Amino acid sequence: MKRQPLRLAILEAIRILEEAGVASPRNDAELLAAHVLGVDRGRLPLTPLVDPPVVEALGQLVARRAKRVPLQYLTGWSAMGEITVAVGSGVFVPRPETELLLEWGLGVLAGRTHPVVVDLCTGSGALALAVANAVPDAIVYAVDVDATALAWARRNADTRVEAGDSAIRLYSGDIGDRTMFAELDGLVDLVLCNPPYVPAGTYVPPEVADHDPEHAVFAPGDGLEVIRHAVAAGARLLRPGGGVAIEHDDTQGSAVPELLAARRVLADVRAHTDLAGRSRFATARRAGS
Ligand SMILES: C[S@@+](CC[C@H](N)C(=O)[O-])C[C@H]1O[C@@H](n2cnc3c(N)ncnc32)[C@H](O)[C@@H]1O
């Protein structure tokens, strides 16, 4: 079997993905090649020639990606902070922009001992597990309403414990339930929430429309229904000086800070943008110190 240049296989993959309208063809082609070879993307140049079965395996993955199957469903993982979590059918794929929420949250926790953290709408568990990894003495609670998401979160939580991280406490529940985590009222240092927030009827790309669970992406009407629950939970759960961060749609850059500011116990409300300058998440601190 004649070995083939990997560079040519990747160029062909980029061409196919470009034609299919994939947003980041080079990134995806290289990550798929790295996945097939079982190496980090940065090590691809160290493999100039590959066997035909590698080219074939890459071709099969590229064909599925061209049908707009999410890249992360094909590689089986998505990154959050310093960790990766397993993802696949039935669970929301964690997005790079949510790392901004994580970064802000880790800033709130700096200098605190045994901080209590709650991740509302945990999905794969990405945020909760990334906090547990970064702050080993944190006591991290996470909740989701969806049984499939919770199964992924449980699997990821077990993997992280095997890797040496602290265990998180996973719960099934609806964040609209005012008794959810009632035993933690006024005791929480950090509440993080990446809820469903896309207003119903908004166009989303095929990767999202056909693969992310609908209830993980869309919220009824103006898209603020679950965010309203997160604001209420944040106000109830936080201890004085604690912080809440809620991700939102770029059309909700005024609405979410207003919802936070309307809570008497919350102060220091801020709107945050992502690296592209799009309105992305809002934060507040519980008044007092
Ligand atoms: C956008 S995904 C975010 C998942 C994860 N936090 C992340 O950033 O990757 C939203 C998650 O919220 C869950 N969810 C939707 N409505 C909920 C509710 N009322 N209570 C609890 N979880 C909810 C969905 O099942 C989904 O897993």
Ligand as a Chemical Component Dictionary entry (heavy atoms), coordinates in Angstrom:
data_LIG
# 
_chem_comp.id                   LIG 
_chem_comp.type                 NON-POLYMER 
_chem_comp.pdbx_formal_charge   0 
_chem_comp.three_letter_code    LIG 
# 
loop_
_chem_comp_atom.comp_id 
_chem_comp_atom.atom_id 
_chem_comp_atom.alt_atom_id 
_chem_comp_atom.type_symbol 
_chem_comp_atom.charge 
_chem_comp_atom.model_Cartn_x 
_chem_comp_atom.model_Cartn_y 
_chem_comp_atom.model_Cartn_z 
_chem_comp_atom.pdbx_ordinal 
LIG C1  C1  C 0  -27.439 25.524 26.515 1  
LIG S1  S1  S 1  -27.417 23.970 27.340 2  
LIG C2  C2  C 0  -26.021 24.284 28.391 3  
LIG C3  C3  C 0  -25.296 23.084 28.894 4  
LIG C4  C4  C 0  -23.988 23.407 29.613 5  
LIG N1  N1  N 0  -24.187 24.312 30.728 6  
LIG C5  C5  C 0  -22.960 23.995 28.653 7  
LIG O1  O1  O 0  -22.620 25.162 28.742 8  
LIG O2  O2  O -1 -22.507 23.259 27.771 9  
LIG C6  C6  C 0  -28.818 24.155 28.408 10 
LIG C7  C7  C 0  -29.133 22.962 29.307 11 
LIG O3  O3  O 0  -30.236 23.375 30.147 12 
LIG C8  C8  C 0  -31.102 22.286 30.375 13 
LIG N2  N2  N 0  -32.398 22.864 30.789 14 
LIG C9  C9  C 0  -33.335 23.452 30.009 15 
LIG N3  N3  N 0  -34.344 23.930 30.762 16 
LIG C10 C10 C 0  -34.028 23.631 32.054 17 
LIG C11 C11 C 0  -34.685 23.850 33.300 18 
LIG N4  N4  N 0  -35.855 24.495 33.375 19 
LIG N5  N5  N 0  -34.089 23.406 34.435 20 
LIG C12 C12 C 0  -32.895 22.736 34.385 21 
LIG N6  N6  N 0  -32.244 22.504 33.222 22 
LIG C13 C13 C 0  -32.788 22.947 32.075 23 
LIG C14 C14 C 0  -31.082 21.532 29.063 24 
LIG O4  O4  O 0  -31.464 20.191 29.257 25 
LIG C15 C15 C 0  -29.624 21.698 28.625 26 
LIG O5  O5  O 0  -28.843 20.619 29.046 27 
# 
loop_
_chem_comp_bond.comp_id 
_chem_comp_bond.atom_id_1 
_chem_comp_bond.atom_id_2 
_chem_comp_bond.value_order 
_chem_comp_bond.pdbx_ordinal 
LIG C1  S1  SING 1  
LIG S1  C2  SING 2  
LIG S1  C6  SING 3  
LIG C2  C3  SING 4  
LIG C3  C4  SING 5  
LIG C4  N1  SING 6  
LIG C4  C5  SING 7  
LIG C5  O1  DOUB 8  
LIG C5  O2  SING 9  
LIG C6  C7  SING 10 
LIG C7  O3  SING 11 
LIG C7  C15 SING 12 
LIG O3  C8  SING 13 
LIG C8  N2  SING 14 
LIG C8  C14 SING 15 
LIG N2  C9  SING 16 
LIG N2  C13 SING 17 
LIG C9  N3  DOUB 18 
LIG N3  C10 SING 19 
LIG C10 C11 SING 20 
LIG C10 C13 DOUB 21 
LIG C11 N4  SING 22 
LIG C11 N5  DOUB 23 
LIG N5  C12 SING 24 
LIG C12 N6  DOUB 25 
LIG N6  C13 SING 26 
LIG C14 O4  SING 27 
LIG C14 C15 SING 28 
LIG C15 O5  SING 29 
# 
